[in-house]
Every structure is written in C-alpha cells, then in structure tokens.
Amino acid sequence: MATDGAELLGNGLVADYIPALKHIPTSGQRKAKKLIKDFFNLIDNELQEHREQYKGGEPKDLVEMLFHARQEIINEGTDDISMVTETHIRQTVADIFSAGSDTTILTMHWSIGTLIEFPEVQEKVAEEVDRVVGRGRLPGISDRDSLPYTVAALYEVMSSLYFIFGTGGYLIPKDTWVLVNLYSMHFDETLWDEPQKFNPQHFLDDSGEVRLHPEGFLPFSTGRRVCLGESVAKAELFLLFAWLFQHYRFSKAPGFENTNYAEGLGLATGNMPQDYPVVVEKRF
C-alpha cells in the first residue's frame, strides 16, 4: 500500500495542477480514492480488533492508551470528551501509521541504498559508532552529540531525498495552490558546496561538529505547517540509523555491481527506492 501510494501520489494528480479538474473523475482520482478507502479499512479493522481485545487496565500500546484516555474522560464526566472522539482516535492512528512509521521506513530504505553507493561513508559511520558507543549496548539519544558524522550522514540522506513538502519566506494569497521546489533549495549552490555530490561534510563545520542548518534545508517543512513530529522523527531516525550501521554492513549483490542503488534518489515526492537485492553482513 505504501508503494502504491508513493507511485500514485508522489508526482501529484492532474487536479493538483489544474484544480478545476477535481470535479472530473480521472483514473488517478479514482485510484487515489480507492487507496484511501483501503487504507482506512486497514485502520478500522485494527481498531476493531483492539476494541474486542482491550478490557481496560494498563494500556499495552498507543491504541489502548487512546481508548484508556477516552474512558477516563467518560468516567470523570467532563466536557473534554470532544477531544477524544472515535474520529480523533481513528485519525490519530492513521497519522501515526502513515507519517510516523511509513516515512521512517522509507528513509531507512534510502539510507541503505545510498550508503551502499558510498561505502566510505558507511565505514566512517560504523567506525564512529564503534568508537563512541561500542558493541556492548545500543545507541541512545544521549550519544547524538558525540556522533556528529553519523548525524551528518543521516541529514545528507534526508537532504538528497526531500520527500516531504516544505514552505517558507513568501506572502502567499489565501487559497493559492503552492508546489514547493525542494530540489532548488536542497541543491542550491549558494547554500551548499558542490550540492550534487553526496557528502556528509555539508552538515559539519570546520571543527567536525554538526553545523547550523542552512535555511534551505527543509525536510520537515517550516512555519505553521512544520511537521509536528519533527523532533520525534529526528530522534527515531538517528537511533535506527546508528543501530543499522553499528551491527550490519551493506553491499551490492553479485551481478549488480554496476547498478546504481541510489538511482532516482529524490526525483519525486514520496519517491520509493528501487527493489534491488542487498548483501547484509553481520559486523563482529
């Protein structure tokens, strides 16, 4: 479903460019409506399964926490129930699933595909994690400031991918349709040194520490429409990224030595990585 959604919606529908066409049931719109319907059917089935299983008590996951919060409000008899309706619960789970999980998985796929193409970067990340964290424990959020190259490599992947829309800087009349060209920002030669080259040094200062991001780095958008989960997403991505290259080495499969595993990187919003076989080796 994630792949279908990225392929269908990644480059936008015709109605995104010509709004009047939203009244015409094009094939793209029909497919989009079916995809959305299938997605919410998945969410509804999951919620129903939780309703049947959860009988109160200590919540074991996010859905049960939402049910628990709703029941507490009902028991207290306050007016806050309007804040935790069935619709709120349904949409919250949908948002967490789509924006909080799917985008993270996509970024990890691109991280592997990209660092396969740049094994020297992969080795530097692994070496830094080994030196700072070691192999006896998992990376933690407290390690982030001590792993500047690892953070920079992750940001460089995100900068190259730019699969989330951004905004900023201009007074735009109400109801104006805006498609932001993140390519122009993330590859702006006035902001980046040789932006077309994959280089984690783009995010490091002369002392080797993570530098203040240029204003053109907007993978999470900005202003009032900034991604609400930006801080959580950055922490989650860092932990997964550091853990992956702490424990595993990724390389091209035999017969695919001449294949560009990062081919098409960032060509479309929501761009999905190519399906290529990958050799995964456990680092000992």
C-alpha positions in Angstrom: 0.0 0.0 0.0 2.9 2.4 0.8 4.5 1.7 -2.6 1.2 2.2 -4.4 0.5 5.4 -2.6 4.0 6.8 -3.3 3.8 5.9 -7.0 0.3 7.3 -7.4 0.6 10.5 -5.3 4.3 11.2 -5.4 4.2 13.3 -8.5 0.7 14.7 -7.8 -2.6 14.3 -9.6 -3.7 16.3 -12.6 -6.1 18.2 -10.3 -3.2 19.3 -8.1 -2.0 21.4 -11.1 -5.4 22.3 -12.6 -7.8 22.5 -9.6 -11.0 22.6 -11.7 -10.3 19.1 -12.8 -11.1 17.8 -9.3 -14.7 17.6 -10.4 -13.8 15.2 -13.2 -13.3 11.5 -12.1 -10.0 10.9 -13.7 -8.3 7.5 -13.4 -5.8 9.0 -10.9 -8.5 10.3 -8.7 -10.4 7.0 -8.7 -7.2 5.1 -7.8 -6.5 7.6 -5.0 -10.0 7.3 -3.6 -9.7 3.5 -3.6 -6.3 3.7 -2.0 -7.5 6.0 0.8 -10.6 3.7 1.3 -8.4 0.6 1.6 -6.0 2.4 4.0 -8.8 3.4 6.3 -10.3 0.0 6.1 -7.0 -1.3 7.4 -7.1 1.2 10.2 -10.7 0.4 11.1 -10.0 -3.3 11.2 -7.1 -2.7 13.5 -9.2 -0.5 15.8 -12.0 -3.1 15.9 -9.5 -5.8 16.8 -8.2 -3.6 19.7 -11.8 -2.9 20.9 -12.5 -6.6 21.1 -9.3 -7.4 23.0 -8.9 -4.4 25.3 -10.9 -4.8 28.5 -9.4 -2.0 30.5 -6.4 -1.9 32.8 -2.9 -0.9 31.9 -2.6 0.0 28.2 -0.1 -2.0 26.2 0.2 0.2 23.1 -0.8 3.5 21.6 -4.4 2.4 20.6 -5.1 1.1 24.0 -3.7 4.3 25.5 -6.2 6.3 23.4 -9.1 4.0 24.5 -7.9 4.3 28.1 -7.8 8.2 27.9 -11.3 8.3 26.4 -12.7 6.0 29.1 -11.1 8.1 31.9 -12.8 11.2 30.4 -16.1 9.5 30.2 -15.8 8.3 33.8 -14.9 11.8 35.0 -18.0 13.2 33.2 -16.1 16.3 31.8 -16.6 18.1 28.5 -13.2 17.0 27.3 -14.7 14.0 25.6 -14.9 16.2 22.5 -11.1 16.0 22.3 -11.0 12.2 22.1 -13.9 11.1 19.9 -13.8 8.0 17.8 -12.9 10.2 14.9 -9.9 11.6 16.7 -8.7 8.2 17.6 -9.1 6.9 14.1 -7.3 9.9 12.6 -4.5 9.8 15.2 -3.8 6.1 14.5 -3.9 6.8 10.7 -1.4 9.8 11.2 1.0 7.8 13.3 0.9 4.8 10.9 1.4 6.9 7.7 3.5 9.8 8.9 5.2 8.2 11.9 6.1 4.8 10.5 5.9 4.7 6.8 8.2 7.8 6.3 10.7 6.3 8.7 10.9 3.0 6.9 11.2 4.9 3.6 14.1 6.9 4.9 15.9 3.8 6.2 15.5 2.2 2.8 17.1 5.2 1.2 19.8 5.3 3.8 20.8 1.7 3.0 20.6 2.3 -0.8 22.6 5.4 -0.6 25.4 4.2 1.7 25.8 1.1 -0.5 26.8 3.6 -3.2 29.1 5.3 -0.8 30.9 2.6 1.2 33.5 5.0 2.5 30.7 7.0 4.3 29.2 3.7 5.6 32.6 2.7 7.0 33.1 6.2 8.7 29.6 5.9 10.3 30.4 2.4 11.6 33.8 3.5 12.9 32.4 6.5 14.8 29.6 4.4 16.3 32.1 1.7 17.3 34.4 4.3 18.9 31.7 6.2 20.8 29.1 3.6 21.6 30.9 0.3 21.2 29.2 -3.0 20.6 28.0 -3.8 24.1 24.9 -1.5 24.1 22.5 0.2 21.7 23.0 3.8 20.7 21.0 6.2 22.8 19.7 9.8 22.3 22.4 10.9 24.7 25.0 9.8 22.1 23.7 12.1 19.4 26.1 15.0 20.2 29.0 12.6 20.3 28.2 11.2 16.8 28.4 14.2 14.6 29.5 12.4 11.4 26.6 9.8 11.9 24.1 12.6 12.3 25.6 14.5 9.3 25.3 11.4 7.1 21.7 10.9 8.0 20.9 14.6 7.3 22.7 14.2 3.9 20.4 11.3 3.1 17.4 13.4 4.1 18.6 16.3 2.1 19.1 14.2 -1.0 15.7 12.5 -0.6 13.5 15.6 0.2 10.3 13.5 0.0 8.3 15.9 2.3 7.0 19.2 1.1 8.3 22.5 2.6 7.2 26.1 2.6 8.5 29.4 3.7 9.5 33.0 3.1 6.8 34.4 0.8 3.5 36.1 1.3 1.0 33.9 -0.5 -2.6 34.9 -1.0 -5.3 32.8 0.7 -6.4 29.8 -1.2 -3.3 29.8 -3.5 -2.1 26.4 -4.5 1.6 26.0 -3.9 4.0 23.3 -5.0 7.4 24.0 -3.4 10.6 23.1 -5.3 12.7 21.5 -2.6 15.2 20.4 -5.3 16.1 24.0 -5.8 16.7 24.5 -2.1 18.5 21.3 -1.2 20.7 21.6 -4.3 21.3 25.4 -4.2 24.9 26.2 -4.9 24.7 29.4 -2.9 23.9 27.3 0.2 25.9 24.1 -0.3 29.4 23.4 -1.6 29.0 21.0 -4.6 25.4 20.1 -3.7 25.2 17.5 -6.4 27.7 15.3 -4.6 26.7 13.2 -1.6 28.9 14.4 1.2 28.1 14.4 4.9 30.5 17.3 5.3 27.7 19.5 4.1 26.4 19.4 7.6 29.7 19.6 9.5 31.6 22.7 10.5 35.4 23.1 10.4 35.7 21.5 13.8 33.8 18.4 12.8 30.6 19.3 14.7 27.1 19.4 13.2 26.6 22.9 11.9 23.6 25.1 11.9 21.4 24.0 9.0 21.2 26.4 6.1 17.7 27.9 5.7 17.2 25.8 2.6 17.2 22.5 4.5 13.5 21.8 5.0 12.8 18.1 5.0 10.1 18.7 7.7 8.7 21.9 6.2 8.7 25.1 8.3 6.4 27.7 9.9 2.8 27.0 10.9 2.8 23.9 8.7 6.0 22.4 10.1 5.8 18.7 10.8 4.6 18.3 14.4 6.7 15.1 14.8 10.0 16.6 13.7 11.8 16.2 17.0 10.5 12.7 17.5 11.2 11.7 13.9 14.8 13.0 14.1 15.4 11.1 17.3 13.9 7.9 15.9 15.8 8.1 12.6 19.0 8.7 14.4 18.6 5.7 16.7 17.7 3.4 13.8 20.4 4.7 11.5 23.1 4.4 14.1 21.9 0.9 15.1 21.8 -0.4 11.5 25.4 0.5 10.7 26.6 -0.5 14.2 25.6 -4.1 13.6 25.5 -4.6 9.8 27.5 -3.9 6.6 25.5 -3.5 3.4 26.8 -4.0 -0.1 25.7 -4.8 -3.7 24.7 -8.3 -4.6 26.7 -10.3 -7.1 25.6 -9.4 -10.6 24.5 -5.9 -9.5 28.0 -4.4 -9.2 27.2 -1.9 -12.0 23.8 -1.0 -10.7 23.2 2.4 -9.0 21.3 1.5 -5.9 20.5 5.2 -5.3 19.2 5.6 -8.8 16.3 8.1 -9.0 17.0 9.4 -5.5 14.7 12.3 -4.8 13.2 12.6 -8.2 9.7 12.7 -6.9 7.9 13.5 -3.7 7.4 10.2 -1.8 9.8 8.5 -4.2 10.2 4.8 -3.4 13.6 3.1 -3.6 14.2 0.6 -6.4 13.9 -3.1 -5.5 17.4 -4.4 -5.6 18.9 -7.4 -3.8 21.3 -6.4 -1.0 24.1 -8.3 0.7 23.8 -7.9 4.5 26.8 -8.9 6.6 26.8 -9.0 10.4 29.6 -6.9 11.8 31.5 -8.7 14.6 
